[in-house]
Amino acid sequence: MRVIAVVLWVAAACVSAVAAESYDNPFAYCAAVGTIDAPDARFSGPAIPAAVMRGLQKAIAAPPDAPPLPGVVWRCMDGKVYACTVGANLPCTAKADLNRAPAEPLRAFCKQQPDADVIPAYVTGRETVYAWRCEHGAPSIERQVADADARGFIAAIWYPIPAP
């Protein structure tokens, strides 16, 4: 019993030491935490580190004199920094919708427009990876238009940011 108590105390001390570590560099932070969907309390730097902003601007080929991008978010995947800029059609913080079964809003839309070539994103949601249409009053998938990354986010809108 005493050995178990010592092992548990050592394990708790190790967990506390790791939790107490703080990082102000996003690249060191991601190397330490590995994978996390959003920075947590262990990251003590600015919400949008300058190196992440510059890296994302470069990744999307923004001009060097472009103003800072709006709505930038970042996360860690496999020890690397990834960033995305939120836009009207870019659901950076939401996981990709891989559901092949049509939700009620799609069914309702197709009842109103039974042969619509396209079900608009305001109905499908921006997270879907499919292009939907209506066929004889029922929603159907026309094709897949996006893929999810290993964490379930839409892969094409997240960019790996190399350390400067």
Rosetta constraint file for C-alpha pairs under 8 A:
AtomPair CA 1 CA 5 HARMONIC 6.34 0.50
AtomPair CA 2 CA 6 HARMONIC 6.30 0.50
AtomPair CA 3 CA 7 HARMONIC 6.15 0.50
AtomPair CA 4 CA 8 HARMONIC 6.10 0.50
AtomPair CA 5 CA 9 HARMONIC 6.11 0.50
AtomPair CA 6 CA 10 HARMONIC 6.15 0.50
AtomPair CA 7 CA 11 HARMONIC 6.12 0.50
AtomPair CA 8 CA 12 HARMONIC 6.07 0.50
AtomPair CA 9 CA 13 HARMONIC 6.14 0.50
AtomPair CA 10 CA 14 HARMONIC 6.22 0.50
AtomPair CA 11 CA 15 HARMONIC 6.25 0.50
AtomPair CA 12 CA 16 HARMONIC 6.11 0.50
AtomPair CA 13 CA 17 HARMONIC 6.11 0.50
AtomPair CA 14 CA 18 HARMONIC 6.23 0.50
AtomPair CA 15 CA 19 HARMONIC 6.07 0.50
AtomPair CA 16 CA 20 HARMONIC 5.97 0.50
AtomPair CA 17 CA 21 HARMONIC 6.49 0.50
AtomPair CA 19 CA 42 HARMONIC 6.90 0.50
AtomPair CA 20 CA 42 HARMONIC 7.28 0.50
AtomPair CA 21 CA 42 HARMONIC 6.28 0.50
AtomPair CA 22 CA 29 HARMONIC 7.99 0.50
AtomPair CA 22 CA 41 HARMONIC 7.81 0.50
AtomPair CA 22 CA 42 HARMONIC 4.63 0.50
AtomPair CA 22 CA 43 HARMONIC 5.76 0.50
AtomPair CA 22 CA 44 HARMONIC 6.15 0.50
AtomPair CA 23 CA 28 HARMONIC 6.84 0.50
AtomPair CA 23 CA 29 HARMONIC 5.43 0.50
AtomPair CA 23 CA 42 HARMONIC 6.12 0.50
AtomPair CA 23 CA 43 HARMONIC 4.86 0.50
AtomPair CA 23 CA 44 HARMONIC 5.60 0.50
AtomPair CA 23 CA 45 HARMONIC 6.90 0.50
AtomPair CA 24 CA 29 HARMONIC 7.37 0.50
AtomPair CA 24 CA 43 HARMONIC 5.77 0.50
AtomPair CA 24 CA 44 HARMONIC 4.85 0.50
AtomPair CA 24 CA 45 HARMONIC 3.96 0.50
AtomPair CA 24 CA 46 HARMONIC 7.53 0.50
AtomPair CA 25 CA 29 HARMONIC 6.07 0.50
AtomPair CA 25 CA 43 HARMONIC 7.79 0.50
AtomPair CA 25 CA 45 HARMONIC 6.56 0.50
AtomPair CA 25 CA 49 HARMONIC 7.92 0.50
AtomPair CA 26 CA 30 HARMONIC 6.06 0.50
AtomPair CA 26 CA 43 HARMONIC 7.41 0.50
AtomPair CA 26 CA 45 HARMONIC 7.65 0.50
AtomPair CA 26 CA 49 HARMONIC 7.20 0.50
AtomPair CA 26 CA 52 HARMONIC 7.81 0.50
AtomPair CA 26 CA 81 HARMONIC 7.01 0.50
AtomPair CA 27 CA 31 HARMONIC 6.12 0.50
AtomPair CA 27 CA 80 HARMONIC 6.79 0.50
AtomPair CA 27 CA 81 HARMONIC 6.25 0.50
AtomPair CA 27 CA 163 HARMONIC 6.25 0.50
AtomPair CA 28 CA 32 HARMONIC 6.17 0.50
AtomPair CA 29 CA 33 HARMONIC 6.13 0.50
AtomPair CA 29 CA 42 HARMONIC 7.80 0.50
AtomPair CA 29 CA 43 HARMONIC 6.60 0.50
AtomPair CA 30 CA 34 HARMONIC 5.40 0.50
AtomPair CA 30 CA 35 HARMONIC 7.02 0.50
AtomPair CA 30 CA 75 HARMONIC 7.88 0.50
AtomPair CA 30 CA 76 HARMONIC 5.20 0.50
AtomPair CA 30 CA 77 HARMONIC 7.46 0.50
AtomPair CA 30 CA 78 HARMONIC 7.91 0.50
AtomPair CA 30 CA 79 HARMONIC 4.72 0.50
AtomPair CA 30 CA 80 HARMONIC 5.60 0.50
AtomPair CA 30 CA 81 HARMONIC 6.18 0.50
AtomPair CA 31 CA 78 HARMONIC 7.90 0.50
AtomPair CA 31 CA 79 HARMONIC 4.22 0.50
AtomPair CA 31 CA 80 HARMONIC 6.40 0.50
AtomPair CA 32 CA 79 HARMONIC 6.91 0.50
AtomPair CA 33 CA 76 HARMONIC 7.66 0.50
AtomPair CA 33 CA 79 HARMONIC 6.73 0.50
AtomPair CA 34 CA 76 HARMONIC 6.37 0.50
AtomPair CA 34 CA 77 HARMONIC 6.10 0.50
AtomPair CA 34 CA 78 HARMONIC 4.98 0.50
AtomPair CA 34 CA 79 HARMONIC 3.96 0.50
AtomPair CA 34 CA 80 HARMONIC 7.30 0.50
AtomPair CA 35 CA 75 HARMONIC 7.74 0.50
AtomPair CA 35 CA 76 HARMONIC 4.85 0.50
AtomPair CA 35 CA 77 HARMONIC 4.26 0.50
AtomPair CA 35 CA 78 HARMONIC 5.31 0.50
AtomPair CA 35 CA 79 HARMONIC 6.10 0.50
AtomPair CA 36 CA 75 HARMONIC 6.16 0.50
AtomPair CA 36 CA 76 HARMONIC 5.20 0.50
AtomPair CA 36 CA 77 HARMONIC 6.49 0.50
AtomPair CA 37 CA 75 HARMONIC 5.24 0.50
AtomPair CA 37 CA 76 HARMONIC 6.46 0.50
AtomPair CA 37 CA 77 HARMONIC 7.79 0.50
AtomPair CA 37 CA 151 HARMONIC 7.80 0.50
AtomPair CA 38 CA 73 HARMONIC 7.98 0.50
AtomPair CA 38 CA 74 HARMONIC 6.51 0.50
AtomPair CA 38 CA 75 HARMONIC 4.76 0.50
AtomPair CA 38 CA 76 HARMONIC 7.23 0.50
AtomPair CA 39 CA 43 HARMONIC 6.10 0.50
AtomPair CA 39 CA 74 HARMONIC 7.53 0.50
AtomPair CA 39 CA 75 HARMONIC 6.14 0.50
AtomPair CA 39 CA 76 HARMONIC 7.76 0.50
AtomPair CA 45 CA 49 HARMONIC 6.89 0.50
AtomPair CA 48 CA 52 HARMONIC 6.71 0.50
AtomPair CA 48 CA 53 HARMONIC 6.70 0.50
AtomPair CA 48 CA 72 HARMONIC 6.93 0.50
AtomPair CA 48 CA 73 HARMONIC 7.13 0.50
AtomPair CA 48 CA 74 HARMONIC 7.73 0.50
AtomPair CA 49 CA 53 HARMONIC 6.43 0.50
AtomPair CA 50 CA 54 HARMONIC 6.10 0.50
AtomPair CA 51 CA 55 HARMONIC 5.92 0.50
AtomPair CA 51 CA 163 HARMONIC 7.64 0.50
AtomPair CA 51 CA 164 HARMONIC 6.88 0.50
AtomPair CA 52 CA 56 HARMONIC 6.05 0.50
AtomPair CA 52 CA 74 HARMONIC 7.75 0.50
AtomPair CA 52 CA 81 HARMONIC 7.93 0.50
AtomPair CA 52 CA 83 HARMONIC 7.05 0.50
AtomPair CA 52 CA 161 HARMONIC 6.57 0.50
AtomPair CA 53 CA 57 HARMONIC 6.15 0.50
AtomPair CA 53 CA 68 HARMONIC 7.04 0.50
AtomPair CA 53 CA 69 HARMONIC 7.32 0.50
AtomPair CA 53 CA 72 HARMONIC 7.43 0.50
AtomPair CA 54 CA 58 HARMONIC 6.18 0.50
AtomPair CA 55 CA 59 HARMONIC 6.07 0.50
AtomPair CA 55 CA 161 HARMONIC 5.34 0.50
AtomPair CA 55 CA 162 HARMONIC 6.90 0.50
AtomPair CA 56 CA 60 HARMONIC 6.22 0.50
AtomPair CA 56 CA 83 HARMONIC 6.34 0.50
AtomPair CA 56 CA 84 HARMONIC 7.30 0.50
AtomPair CA 56 CA 159 HARMONIC 6.89 0.50
AtomPair CA 56 CA 161 HARMONIC 6.52 0.50
AtomPair CA 57 CA 61 HARMONIC 6.09 0.50
AtomPair CA 57 CA 62 HARMONIC 5.07 0.50
AtomPair CA 57 CA 63 HARMONIC 7.71 0.50
AtomPair CA 57 CA 64 HARMONIC 7.91 0.50
AtomPair CA 57 CA 69 HARMONIC 7.40 0.50
AtomPair CA 58 CA 62 HARMONIC 5.99 0.50
AtomPair CA 58 CA 63 HARMONIC 7.95 0.50
AtomPair CA 58 CA 64 HARMONIC 7.87 0.50
AtomPair CA 59 CA 159 HARMONIC 6.66 0.50
AtomPair CA 59 CA 161 HARMONIC 7.55 0.50
AtomPair CA 62 CA 66 HARMONIC 6.31 0.50
AtomPair CA 69 CA 85 HARMONIC 6.80 0.50
AtomPair CA 70 CA 85 HARMONIC 6.52 0.50
AtomPair CA 70 CA 86 HARMONIC 7.08 0.50
AtomPair CA 71 CA 85 HARMONIC 5.28 0.50
AtomPair CA 71 CA 86 HARMONIC 4.92 0.50
AtomPair CA 71 CA 87 HARMONIC 7.41 0.50
AtomPair CA 72 CA 83 HARMONIC 6.90 0.50
AtomPair CA 72 CA 84 HARMONIC 5.65 0.50
AtomPair CA 72 CA 85 HARMONIC 4.22 0.50
AtomPair CA 72 CA 86 HARMONIC 6.16 0.50
AtomPair CA 73 CA 83 HARMONIC 5.70 0.50
AtomPair CA 73 CA 84 HARMONIC 5.49 0.50
AtomPair CA 73 CA 85 HARMONIC 6.26 0.50
AtomPair CA 73 CA 86 HARMONIC 7.49 0.50
AtomPair CA 73 CA 92 HARMONIC 7.27 0.50
AtomPair CA 73 CA 93 HARMONIC 7.67 0.50
AtomPair CA 74 CA 81 HARMONIC 6.93 0.50
AtomPair CA 74 CA 82 HARMONIC 5.53 0.50
AtomPair CA 74 CA 83 HARMONIC 4.18 0.50
AtomPair CA 74 CA 84 HARMONIC 6.32 0.50
AtomPair CA 75 CA 81 HARMONIC 5.96 0.50
AtomPair CA 75 CA 82 HARMONIC 5.44 0.50
AtomPair CA 75 CA 83 HARMONIC 6.51 0.50
AtomPair CA 76 CA 80 HARMONIC 5.43 0.50
AtomPair CA 76 CA 81 HARMONIC 4.85 0.50
AtomPair CA 76 CA 82 HARMONIC 5.99 0.50
AtomPair CA 77 CA 81 HARMONIC 6.63 0.50
AtomPair CA 77 CA 82 HARMONIC 7.00 0.50
AtomPair CA 77 CA 151 HARMONIC 7.73 0.50
AtomPair CA 80 CA 160 HARMONIC 7.04 0.50
AtomPair CA 80 CA 161 HARMONIC 7.47 0.50
AtomPair CA 80 CA 162 HARMONIC 7.81 0.50
AtomPair CA 81 CA 160 HARMONIC 5.88 0.50
AtomPair CA 81 CA 161 HARMONIC 5.41 0.50
AtomPair CA 81 CA 162 HARMONIC 7.22 0.50
AtomPair CA 82 CA 158 HARMONIC 6.06 0.50
AtomPair CA 82 CA 159 HARMONIC 5.24 0.50
AtomPair CA 82 CA 160 HARMONIC 4.37 0.50
AtomPair CA 82 CA 161 HARMONIC 5.53 0.50
AtomPair CA 83 CA 158 HARMONIC 5.46 0.50
AtomPair CA 83 CA 159 HARMONIC 5.35 0.50
AtomPair CA 83 CA 160 HARMONIC 6.60 0.50
AtomPair CA 83 CA 161 HARMONIC 6.79 0.50
AtomPair CA 84 CA 92 HARMONIC 5.97 0.50
AtomPair CA 84 CA 157 HARMONIC 6.02 0.50
AtomPair CA 84 CA 158 HARMONIC 4.90 0.50
AtomPair CA 84 CA 159 HARMONIC 6.46 0.50
AtomPair CA 85 CA 90 HARMONIC 7.44 0.50
AtomPair CA 85 CA 92 HARMONIC 6.89 0.50
AtomPair CA 85 CA 157 HARMONIC 7.91 0.50
AtomPair CA 86 CA 90 HARMONIC 5.30 0.50
AtomPair CA 86 CA 91 HARMONIC 6.25 0.50
AtomPair CA 86 CA 92 HARMONIC 5.63 0.50
AtomPair CA 87 CA 91 HARMONIC 7.19 0.50
AtomPair CA 89 CA 126 HARMONIC 6.08 0.50
AtomPair CA 90 CA 126 HARMONIC 7.09 0.50
AtomPair CA 90 CA 157 HARMONIC 6.99 0.50
AtomPair CA 91 CA 126 HARMONIC 6.37 0.50
AtomPair CA 91 CA 127 HARMONIC 6.29 0.50
AtomPair CA 92 CA 153 HARMONIC 7.41 0.50
AtomPair CA 92 CA 154 HARMONIC 7.68 0.50
AtomPair CA 92 CA 157 HARMONIC 7.15 0.50
AtomPair CA 92 CA 158 HARMONIC 7.54 0.50
AtomPair CA 93 CA 153 HARMONIC 7.85 0.50
AtomPair CA 94 CA 127 HARMONIC 6.85 0.50
AtomPair CA 94 CA 153 HARMONIC 6.67 0.50
AtomPair CA 95 CA 127 HARMONIC 6.81 0.50
AtomPair CA 95 CA 152 HARMONIC 5.31 0.50
AtomPair CA 95 CA 153 HARMONIC 4.47 0.50
AtomPair CA 95 CA 154 HARMONIC 6.87 0.50
AtomPair CA 96 CA 127 HARMONIC 4.90 0.50
AtomPair CA 96 CA 128 HARMONIC 5.94 0.50
AtomPair CA 96 CA 129 HARMONIC 6.55 0.50
AtomPair CA 96 CA 148 HARMONIC 6.04 0.50
AtomPair CA 96 CA 152 HARMONIC 5.77 0.50
AtomPair CA 96 CA 153 HARMONIC 5.01 0.50
AtomPair CA 96 CA 154 HARMONIC 5.30 0.50
AtomPair CA 97 CA 127 HARMONIC 5.15 0.50
AtomPair CA 97 CA 128 HARMONIC 4.38 0.50
AtomPair CA 97 CA 129 HARMONIC 6.14 0.50
AtomPair CA 98 CA 128 HARMONIC 6.33 0.50
AtomPair CA 98 CA 129 HARMONIC 6.09 0.50
AtomPair CA 98 CA 130 HARMONIC 7.83 0.50
AtomPair CA 99 CA 128 HARMONIC 7.73 0.50
AtomPair CA 100 CA 141 HARMONIC 7.53 0.50
AtomPair CA 102 CA 106 HARMONIC 5.99 0.50
AtomPair CA 102 CA 107 HARMONIC 6.72 0.50
AtomPair CA 102 CA 139 HARMONIC 6.38 0.50
AtomPair CA 102 CA 140 HARMONIC 7.57 0.50
AtomPair CA 103 CA 107 HARMONIC 6.62 0.50
AtomPair CA 104 CA 108 HARMONIC 6.08 0.50
AtomPair CA 105 CA 109 HARMONIC 6.09 0.50
AtomPair CA 105 CA 123 HARMONIC 6.10 0.50
AtomPair CA 105 CA 124 HARMONIC 7.32 0.50
AtomPair CA 106 CA 110 HARMONIC 6.24 0.50
AtomPair CA 106 CA 119 HARMONIC 7.27 0.50
AtomPair CA 106 CA 123 HARMONIC 6.31 0.50
AtomPair CA 106 CA 124 HARMONIC 6.38 0.50
AtomPair CA 106 CA 139 HARMONIC 6.14 0.50
AtomPair CA 107 CA 111 HARMONIC 6.30 0.50
AtomPair CA 107 CA 137 HARMONIC 7.72 0.50
AtomPair CA 107 CA 138 HARMONIC 6.11 0.50
AtomPair CA 107 CA 139 HARMONIC 5.96 0.50
AtomPair CA 108 CA 112 HARMONIC 6.55 0.50
AtomPair CA 109 CA 113 HARMONIC 6.11 0.50
AtomPair CA 109 CA 114 HARMONIC 7.86 0.50
AtomPair CA 109 CA 119 HARMONIC 7.52 0.50
AtomPair CA 109 CA 123 HARMONIC 7.56 0.50
AtomPair CA 110 CA 114 HARMONIC 4.63 0.50
AtomPair CA 110 CA 115 HARMONIC 7.21 0.50
AtomPair CA 110 CA 116 HARMONIC 7.17 0.50
AtomPair CA 110 CA 134 HARMONIC 5.41 0.50
AtomPair CA 110 CA 135 HARMONIC 7.81 0.50
AtomPair CA 110 CA 137 HARMONIC 4.80 0.50
AtomPair CA 110 CA 138 HARMONIC 5.56 0.50
AtomPair CA 110 CA 139 HARMONIC 6.13 0.50
AtomPair CA 111 CA 137 HARMONIC 5.09 0.50
AtomPair CA 111 CA 138 HARMONIC 7.13 0.50
AtomPair CA 112 CA 137 HARMONIC 7.81 0.50
AtomPair CA 113 CA 134 HARMONIC 7.32 0.50
AtomPair CA 113 CA 137 HARMONIC 6.90 0.50
AtomPair CA 114 CA 134 HARMONIC 5.60 0.50
AtomPair CA 114 CA 135 HARMONIC 6.16 0.50
AtomPair CA 114 CA 136 HARMONIC 5.15 0.50
AtomPair CA 114 CA 137 HARMONIC 3.65 0.50
AtomPair CA 114 CA 138 HARMONIC 6.72 0.50
AtomPair CA 115 CA 133 HARMONIC 7.61 0.50
AtomPair CA 115 CA 134 HARMONIC 4.96 0.50
AtomPair CA 115 CA 135 HARMONIC 5.11 0.50
AtomPair CA 115 CA 136 HARMONIC 5.69 0.50
AtomPair CA 115 CA 137 HARMONIC 6.35 0.50
AtomPair CA 116 CA 133 HARMONIC 5.92 0.50
AtomPair CA 116 CA 134 HARMONIC 5.02 0.50
AtomPair CA 116 CA 135 HARMONIC 7.29 0.50
AtomPair CA 117 CA 133 HARMONIC 5.06 0.50
AtomPair CA 117 CA 134 HARMONIC 6.30 0.50
AtomPair CA 118 CA 131 HARMONIC 7.36 0.50
AtomPair CA 118 CA 132 HARMONIC 5.97 0.50
AtomPair CA 118 CA 133 HARMONIC 4.46 0.50
AtomPair CA 118 CA 134 HARMONIC 7.01 0.50
AtomPair CA 119 CA 123 HARMONIC 6.62 0.50
AtomPair CA 119 CA 124 HARMONIC 6.72 0.50
AtomPair CA 119 CA 131 HARMONIC 7.61 0.50
AtomPair CA 119 CA 132 HARMONIC 5.44 0.50
AtomPair CA 119 CA 133 HARMONIC 5.15 0.50
AtomPair CA 119 CA 134 HARMONIC 7.05 0.50
AtomPair CA 120 CA 124 HARMONIC 6.37 0.50
AtomPair CA 121 CA 125 HARMONIC 5.13 0.50
AtomPair CA 121 CA 126 HARMONIC 5.66 0.50
AtomPair CA 122 CA 126 HARMONIC 7.30 0.50
AtomPair CA 124 CA 128 HARMONIC 6.70 0.50
AtomPair CA 124 CA 132 HARMONIC 7.65 0.50
AtomPair CA 127 CA 154 HARMONIC 7.56 0.50
AtomPair CA 129 CA 144 HARMONIC 5.78 0.50
AtomPair CA 129 CA 145 HARMONIC 5.49 0.50
AtomPair CA 129 CA 146 HARMONIC 4.68 0.50
AtomPair CA 129 CA 147 HARMONIC 6.37 0.50
AtomPair CA 129 CA 148 HARMONIC 7.85 0.50
AtomPair CA 129 CA 154 HARMONIC 7.67 0.50
AtomPair CA 130 CA 141 HARMONIC 6.32 0.50
AtomPair CA 130 CA 142 HARMONIC 7.27 0.50
AtomPair CA 130 CA 143 HARMONIC 5.81 0.50
AtomPair CA 130 CA 144 HARMONIC 4.33 0.50
AtomPair CA 130 CA 145 HARMONIC 5.36 0.50
AtomPair CA 130 CA 146 HARMONIC 6.96 0.50
AtomPair CA 131 CA 141 HARMONIC 5.95 0.50
AtomPair CA 131 CA 142 HARMONIC 5.49 0.50
AtomPair CA 131 CA 143 HARMONIC 5.49 0.50
AtomPair CA 131 CA 144 HARMONIC 6.16 0.50
AtomPair CA 131 CA 145 HARMONIC 6.31 0.50
AtomPair CA 132 CA 139 HARMONIC 6.55 0.50
AtomPair CA 132 CA 140 HARMONIC 5.62 0.50
AtomPair CA 132 CA 141 HARMONIC 4.56 0.50
AtomPair CA 132 CA 142 HARMONIC 5.43 0.50
AtomPair CA 132 CA 143 HARMONIC 7.46 0.50
AtomPair CA 133 CA 139 HARMONIC 5.67 0.50
AtomPair CA 133 CA 140 HARMONIC 5.48 0.50
AtomPair CA 133 CA 141 HARMONIC 6.36 0.50
AtomPair CA 133 CA 142 HARMONIC 6.27 0.50
AtomPair CA 134 CA 138 HARMONIC 5.29 0.50
AtomPair CA 134 CA 139 HARMONIC 4.49 0.50
AtomPair CA 134 CA 140 HARMONIC 5.95 0.50
AtomPair CA 135 CA 139 HARMONIC 6.29 0.50
AtomPair CA 135 CA 140 HARMONIC 6.66 0.50
AtomPair CA 146 CA 154 HARMONIC 6.63 0.50
AtomPair CA 146 CA 155 HARMONIC 7.41 0.50
AtomPair CA 146 CA 156 HARMONIC 7.13 0.50
AtomPair CA 147 CA 154 HARMONIC 5.84 0.50
AtomPair CA 147 CA 155 HARMONIC 5.80 0.50
AtomPair CA 147 CA 156 HARMONIC 7.33 0.50
AtomPair CA 148 CA 152 HARMONIC 4.98 0.50
AtomPair CA 148 CA 153 HARMONIC 5.16 0.50
AtomPair CA 148 CA 154 HARMONIC 4.53 0.50
AtomPair CA 148 CA 155 HARMONIC 5.08 0.50
AtomPair CA 149 CA 153 HARMONIC 5.51 0.50
AtomPair CA 149 CA 154 HARMONIC 6.19 0.50
AtomPair CA 149 CA 155 HARMONIC 4.76 0.50
AtomPair CA 153 CA 158 HARMONIC 8.00 0.50
AtomPair CA 154 CA 158 HARMONIC 7.20 0.50
